[in-house]
């Protein structure tokens, strides 16, 4: 059974080491720490302890949890845990047991029925949780005593629930949607201690009032929403089938429109691809690199289940790319010149057929597949989905209809393209969702970062990893030059 642990953090350097050290290594497959721009070195401590650290610049507890979900690698069970050491990670077996035994789909750790908790929860937090739990019992018939952060859930269930709350409402959304859909929610007692540091929610008046408003309004609001017809309930897992891949036990929602992932590509010709790298590396090396990136990106795209893959390219490149890929993928020529024209062509060609379409850079094979899956899930709820890059552009954009004026004037890789895209989306009154920020390969510093990643995990982009071996000396020289600058 694959167990992913997600830990949102903000200035938890004093506590995160204790949290990670107490996690039972024999039960945990991966640990994802999602950090919201800590200033005390929290990410460095987490990395030294072996956790995967994801930087999430957008604030909000729910946002951090959603970003963590997007960065997990095919888990069967997902565990959420605070980074302040108020929960005890060593009690993870208690939280996992009802799921392992096949008698629960979601497990909530209750701070109010466990031990060592009498002085650990402020009175206003105790009162608010009790009130919320009482309303949940009254409206939804689910007997809970707490909305605590220490919880576990089946990963397939989380995908079905389509969680979207990004702030205080996260604590209750999972419970309410699961109750409406008829999933099994079980509560277990856990210990709770005074946190290390000051709470960002219950430790401030603004946080306390905001959390109370969001939680109570969601409890009432979801009560008046109709249950979605046909929502599947996961099959009960017999004890004698442990360990088990839970994702194979429950059918996934298949009512979404057809999904298409379009790779924006060029023919790998010297001097015409990755031109910002040519000043630092030989032109033939850059061309070979681009071809490797493109082939690995297509392999990534084709690894997604339930997704059709196509390539969009400039018209002069269509024949060459069609020969390169053979019958493996459909190659479509764009109308007009430039990346903006290419993006417009993507959605005119594919979204016009009622499909949910995502256009994706050809140089990001190192992106986690879960991010692409999350982009399609976001598109179920929003008109547009965007994946921002650190340099002001975006590495993917998706829509479920053609909006010709959305891409006027710039493309994915230009500086400030992200802000301009949002401005035009707002003007068109399109709702917009976001995947996690990422980087594509444009300048030498991007290439050096990719080299470091693929040295640790070459299987993520094997063709590109081989290129780095061949051009190792050139990249090392490039690294020295970048460091000196």
N, C-alpha and C positions, 0 to 999 in steps of 0.2 A: 504494500500500500504506500503510495507516494503522498507525503504530508508536506505541504508548504506553509511556512509560518511568515506572516506579514506583520511588521512592527513599524507603525508611524512614529517619527521622532522629530523633535525640535528642541535643541539644546539639552540633550540628555547624556552628555559625556560622562557625568558621574555615575549614571545608572546603567547605561546600555551594556557595559562590560559584564555586570552582574546578571543581567537578563540573558545575554547570549551564553554565558558560562553555565547557567542553570538549565538550559534546554536539554532534554534527554536526547543525546546524539543518535541513539539507536532507533528513535521514532521519527526523526526529522530528516526529510530529504533535502530541503533547501530552506534558507532563511533570507527573506527580502526585507531590508530596512529601507523605508521610504522617508527621506529627510527633506524638510521644508526650510532649506537655507539656514541651518544651524551655524552659530558663530563661535561655538565653544569646542569645535573639533569632533563632534559626535560622529560624522561619517568616517573619519580616520580611525577612531576606536573600533567602529563596527567592521570596517574592512580588515583590520588587524586580527579581529576575532573570526574571520572567515565568512562574514555575511556578504551577500550581494547588496550593494548600496545604490539606490535610485534617487536622483535629485528631482524633487517635485517643486518647482517655483510657485505654483498656484497654491494658496493656503486653503485650509479646510481639512478636517479629520476624515470626512468621507472621501474627499478627493484623494488623499494619501492612500486610503484603503483600495480605492478603485485602481489607482496607478499600480499599487502592489499586485493586484489581481492580474493586471495586464502584463506583468513581467514574470509571472510564474510559469514553470515549464511542465505542463500536463499533469497537474496534481489530481489525486483522487479526493483528498480532503484539504481544506484550507483553514488555518488557524489564525485568528486575529488576537494580538497581544499588545498592550501598552509598553512603551519603552522606559517607564519611570520606576520600575521594580516594585510597584505596589501589588501587582499580581505576582504569583510565584510560578515561574515557568516549569519548575520541577513537578508541578501538579498536572502537567499536560496529559499523562495517562488517564487521570480522572475525567478530563474533558473529552478525550477521544473514545473512551470505553463505550458509551451508548451507541456511537456510530459503528465502531468495530463489531459490536454485538448485534447490529442490525435492527436496533429498536429506536433509532432516532435519525433524523436528517439534519437537524440543527441542534447543537448543544450550547446552552448558555451557562456560564459560570456565575453563580449567585454569591455576591459578597455578603448578603444579609442572612444567609443560612449556614455560612461557614464559621471557622474559628478565627480568633485573633483579629476580629473586625470591629470591636466595640468603639474604638476611638479613631479608627482610620478613615471614616467617611464623614465629612462635614454635615451638620444637621440639615442644611438646606438641600444638599445633594441627596441625603437619605430621604427626606420628605418628598422631593420631586420624583425620585425613582419609585417610591412606594405609590404615589398618586398615579404615575404613568402605568405601573404594573396593574393597579386596580382597574384602571380604565380598559386595559387590554383584556383582562379577565371578563369584564362586564360586556364589552363590545364584541370580542372575538372568541371568547370561551377558552382561551389559552391560559393555564395557570402558571404565571411567572411571578417572581418576587423582585426582580432586578433587571436592569438593562445594561449589565456590566460589559466591559470591553473584552474580557477573556472569553472567547467563544470559538466554536468550530462548526464547519458546515461542509456538506458534500459539494464538490466543485461543480458537478453537473447541475445540481440544484441552483447554485448561484447564477449559472448561465441562463437557466430558465426564468429566474426571478427578474433579470434585467435591472439590477440595482443602479440608481442614478443620483441619489442624494449625495451632495458633495460637502456638506457642513455638518451641523449638529443633528440633522435628521437621520444620518446614517445609523445611529444607535438603535433606532426603532423601525426603520424601513424594512430591514431584513426580516424581522419578526412579523410585521403586519402582512407583508406580501406572502410570506410562507404560510401564515395562518389562513389567509384568504384562499390560497391554492390547496390547502388541505395537507400540507407537509407536517411531519412529526417533529415537534419541538419539545426537548427535554431539558430540565434544569438540574445542575449538580452543584453542591456546595464547594466553594473554593476559599482559600485564605486571602486576606487583603490587609496590606500594611500601609502605613503612611508613606506616601510617595517621596522620592528623592527630588527635591526642587519644588517649584510652585506650579500648580495646575493652571493650564492656559484657559480652562473652561470654568470649573467650579471655584478656582482661585481668584476670579475677578467677577465684579458685579455684572459687567457687560456679557461675559461668557455665560454666567448662570442664567440671566434673563433670556439671552438668545437661545440657549439650549432648551430651556423650559418651553419657550414659545414654539420652536420648531418641533419638538417632540410631541407636545400636546396637540398642536394643529395637525400634525400628520396622523395621529391616532384617530382624530375625528374625521379628517379628510378621507383617509383610505377606507374608512367604514362605509362611506357613501359611494365608493367606486364599485362597479359591478365586477365580480370575478370574471377573469378571462375564460371564455369557453374553450374547453379542450386542453387546459393546462395539465400536463401529465404529472402523475404522482410517482416518485421513484419506487421501484420494487423493493420489498423488504429483503435484507441480506441475511441468510441463515448463518449461524455461528460457524458451522462446519465448512463454510466456504471462505473463511479468512485465511490468508490475506486475499483480497479480491480487488479487481479494477472496477471501482464503483461506476465509472463512466460508461461501462458496458451494461449496467443494470437498468438504466433509465432512458427512455426514448427522448431525443432532443426535439425541441420545437421546430417543425419543418414548414411553418406557414409563411415564412418570409419570402419575398420575391427572389428571383434569380440573382445571384451575386457574381459580379465580374471584376477581376483585378487586372488592370491594364498597366503594363510596364512601358514607361516612356523611354525610348531607345534611339540610338543612332548606329549606323554601320561603323565598325571599328576601323577607321581609316587614320593613318598618321597625320598629325597636325590638326585634326578636326574634332577630337574628343579629349576631354579633361585638359583643356589648353592651359589652365593655370598651373598645371604640374610640369609642363614642358620646360619651363625655365630652370627647373631643379633636377629633372631626370631626362634621359634620352627619349626622343619622340617615339621610337619603336617600343621602348619599355613601357611608356605611358599607354600606347595603343594596346599592347599585350595585357596590361593591367585592366584596361577598360573591358576588354573581351572577357577576362576572367570574372570581373565584377558582374557583368551582364549575365553570363552563364550561371553563376551562383545565385543571382537574384531570381532568375527564372526557375531554378531548382527550388528556391524558397517558396516562390509563388505557387508552384505546382504541388508543393507538399500540403497545402491547405485543402481540407476536405470540403466538398460542396461549393467550390468556387471555380468558375471558368476563368482561364488565363488567356490574355491576348497581348500583343505588342502593338503600340502605336509609334510610328516613325515618320520622318520627312519622306515625301514621295520619292525622291531620288535614291533613298536607301532601302526601299521596300524589297526590290529583287534580291539584293545582296543578303539582307537579313533572312529572307525566305529561304535562300540556299543554305545559310548558316544553320537555321533551326529545322529545316526539312518539314516533316509533318507534325513535329512535336507541339507547335503552337501557331495560332493564326496571326499573321502580320498584316496590319491595316495601315494604309497611308493616310496621313493627316491632310486637311485642306488648309492651304496657306503656309506661310513661313514663320518659324520661331516657336518657342515653347508655349506662349500664350495661345497661339493658333492651334497647337497640338492639343492642349487641354480642352479647348472649346470643341475640337473635333471628337475627342474621347466621349464627351457627354452627349453630343449630338448623335453620334453613331450608336452608342450602347444604351444610354439612359432613355432614349426615345422609345426603346422597346420595353419599357417598364421595369428595367433592371436597376438594382442598386450597384453603383459603379464606383470603384476607387482607382485613381491614377497614382502610380507609385514610381519613385525614382529607380533608375537602373543600376545605382551604385550603393545600395544599402542591403547587401545579402546578410549582413551581421545582425539585422533587426530580428528580435524574437517573433516567431510566428503568432504568439498570443497578441501582439500589438495589432497585427493585421486583422485577426479575429475581432478584437475589441473595436476596431474602426468600423467594421460592418455592423456590430451590435449597436454602436452609437448611431449609425445611420438609420437604424430601425426607429429611433426616437427623434432625430434631428433632420433638418433639410440638408445640412452640409457637415462634413467632418474634416478636420484639418490636423496634420501632424507637424508642429513647428520645429524648426532647426535653430541651433544656437546663434547662427549668423544672420538671423532676420528673415530667412526664407521658410520653406516648408517642404518636407520630404514626401508627403502624400496629401491628396485632397479627394474627397468623395462627395457624391450627390446622387439623388434618385430622380433627377430631372435635369434637362439641359437649361442652363442659364447663360446665354451667350455673352452678356456684359460682365460676367463675374470675373473673367480673366483678362480684361482689356488692359494693355499697357505694360504688363510684366509677366514673369513666369515664376516657377517654383524656386529657382536658385538665386534670384536677385535680392539684394539687400532691401529691407523694408517690405518685401513682397507679402509677408505674413500680415502686417498691419494694413496694407492696402486691400488685401483680400477680405479681411474682416470688415473694413469700411464699406466695401462694395456689397458684401453680404448683408450688412445692416441696412444699407440703402434699399436693397431688394426685399427687405423684411424676411430674410431667411434665418431660421434658427441654426445655431452652430455649436457643435461639440468638438472636443479636442482629445487626441491621443497624447501620449507622453512626449516631451521634447526629445529629439535625437539628433544625430549628426550624419551628414553624407560626406562623400569624399570629393572635396573641391580644391583644397590647398594642402601644402606639405604637412602642416600640423595634424590635419585629419588623417592623412596616410600613416603618420607615425602612431597615432592613437589606434588605428585599425591593426597595425602590425603587432602592437602589444596585446590586443585582444585575441588575435588569431594565434599567437604563440601559445596562449593558454588553452584555447579551444579551436584548433584548426578545423574540426568537423563542421563548424558553423558556416564556413565558406571554403571548401577544400581546394577549389581551383585557384582562388586568390591566395590561400595559404601557400600553395606551391609556387606561385609567382614570387612571393616574398622570399622563399628559399633561394630561388634563382637570382634574384636581384638584392640579396642580403647586403652585400658590400655597398651598393649604391644607396640603399635606404639608410644604412649606418652612417654614411657620409652626409646624407640629407639630415639625419637626426643631429649630427654634430653641428652642422651649419645652422639649424633651427635653434638649438640650445645656445649657440654663441650669439645669435641675433637677440 
